[in-house]
Amino acid sequence: MSTKARAFIDFWIENSVHASEQPGTVGASQDVEELTTRCREMAKHEGISEQSIRDEIGDLTEYIRSKLDAANMAEKERQQNAPK
């Protein structure tokens, strides 16, 4: 069963962590520290403590980094497999 913290993190990641749009162009933020700060601020605004987040996912920075890496890898694969 999802907690409020888990539901928030899942929603925030889905809406805030995206692959860069094109290699070499400015797309979604790729700065993990910036993304982590934004997530913490939004969680605080929603009444979700850092401890609740830690209890759900562990280290927030590492979690966001892993999600960003996965998004970038999926986008790279999508581009490589796209019809030319």
N, C-alpha and C positions, 0 to 999 in steps of 0.2 A: 504494500500500500504506500502510495506516495505521500510524502510530507509536504507541507507548504514550501519548505526550502527546496525540495527536489522539483516540485512543480515550477517554482520560480526559475531555478537554474535551467531546466529543460526549455522553458519558454524563452528565456533570455538568450541562451545559446542559439536556438533556432532563428531568432530574430536579429542577432547582433554579430555572430561569428560567421563570416563568409570568406570564400576564396577571393584572391585578387582576380579581377575580371579578365585581364589579358597580361601575359608576361611583359614586364617592363612598363606597365601603365599603372596609374593610380586607381585602385579599386577600393574595396572595403579595407578598413584599418587592419594592418598586419602587425601592429604594435601590441604585444601581449600585455605589457604593463598598463598601457592606456585602456585596453579592453577590461583588464582586471579592476582598475579603478572605477570605470563606468559601472561594472557589475556590482561592485561593493556599494557604490552610491545608490544605485537603484534598489538593491536589496534593503539597505538601511531605510530608504524612503517607504518601502513596503513592509517595514517592521520585522525584517528577517535578519537575525544576528549572524555575525561571521562564524560563531561557534556552530550554529545550525547548519550552515553551508559546509563547514569542515566535517561535521558529523556525517553528512550525506555523501560528499564527494572527495574529501581529503583536501589537499592543497589546491586552492582556487586557481592560482597562476598556472600550475602544471596542468590542471584540467582544461583550462582555456587553451593553453598551448597545444595540447593533444587534439582538441577539437578543431583548432585552426589548421594544424598539420594535416588532419584527415580531410578537411574541406579543400585545402590546396591540392592534395594528392588526387582526390576525386575529380577536381576540375582539370588537372593536368591529364588524367586518363580520359576524361570526356573529350578534351580537345584533340588528343592523339587519335581517338577512335571516331571523331566526327568526319562525315563525308567531306571530301575536298572538291 
